Amino acid sequence: MNDAVRSEPVIVLETYDPLLPPVVQSLLEAEGIPCFVLNEFTQDLIGGRMLLGGNPILGPIRIEVDAQQAEAARELIAHHISTIETDEPGEEETETPN
């Protein structure tokens, strides 16, 4: 019997973006935060992802972590998402004269 105390899983990410969960999962696991991804593959069962960007019947893709690690996971995710949103596309490109 395992003596480790576990709390209930908590959802730390909900998204219809199929590219975000694998990235977030890798970030969490690299920081030693185990996670579980729900609805990752069921989104494609009815084909809603192709038509609607996500299958509203099955709901979004969700990532759960242990409640004791939820705050750390949310901070890591928030930092990652804010980094993506603040990166300007083409920042490193030089302007060409007209």
N, C-alpha and C positions, 0 to 999 in steps of 0.2 A: 504494500500500500504506500502511496506517495504522500509524504507529509507536507509537501509544498501547498501553500494557501493560494487558491485561485479564485478570482472574482469573475463576475459575469462578463462576457464579451461586450464591447462597446463599438458602435459604428463610428469610424473617424473620417470616412470618405464615402460620398455617394456621387456617382458621375455616370453619364452616358458616353463619355469619351473613352473609346477602347484602348487608347494609347497611354492614358494616365495611370491606371491601376498597376501595370507591370513596373513602371518607373517608381511609383510610390512603394510598392512591395519590396523592390530592391533597396530603396533608401532605408526603409524600416528594418529590414533584415540586416543591412550593413551596420546599423546602430544597435543590433542585438534585440530588436523588438519583434517578436514573432507575430505574424498576422495571418488572417484567413480571408481569402477573396471569395465573395458570393456573387452569383449571376454572371460570372465572367464569360462562360460559354453558352449559357442558356439564352443570351441575347440574340443569338443567331437561329434559334429553333423555328421561329415563325417568320423571320426575315424582316422584322421591324427595323433593324439597325440600318439596313440598306435604304429603306424608304423614308424613315423618319429620323434617322440619326440615333435611334435608341428604341427599344421595344417597351412602350408604356404599359403593356399588359404584364410583363415580367418585372418591371421596375428597373432601377438603375443598378449598375455594378457597385458593390459595397465592399469596403475593407473594414474588418473588425480586428480589434486588439483587446488584450486583457485590460480591464478597467483601471488597474493600477498603473498601466503604461499609456493610458489614453492621452493624458496631457502632453507628455513628451512626444507622442506620435503626432498629435495635432500641431504642435509647434514646428516639428520637422516638416510636415506637409505644408503648413502655411508659409514657411520660409522658402520651400521649393517652389510653390506656386507663385509667390510674390517675385521670386527671381525670374521665372519664366515671363511673367507679365511685364516686368520692368526692362527686360532685354529688348532693345529696339532692333528690328530686323534690318540687316544691312549696315549696322553701325561701323563695321570694319571696312566697308566698301568705300572707295574714294569716288568723289563726284567727277563726272566727265563733263568737260566744257561743251556747251551747245554751239 
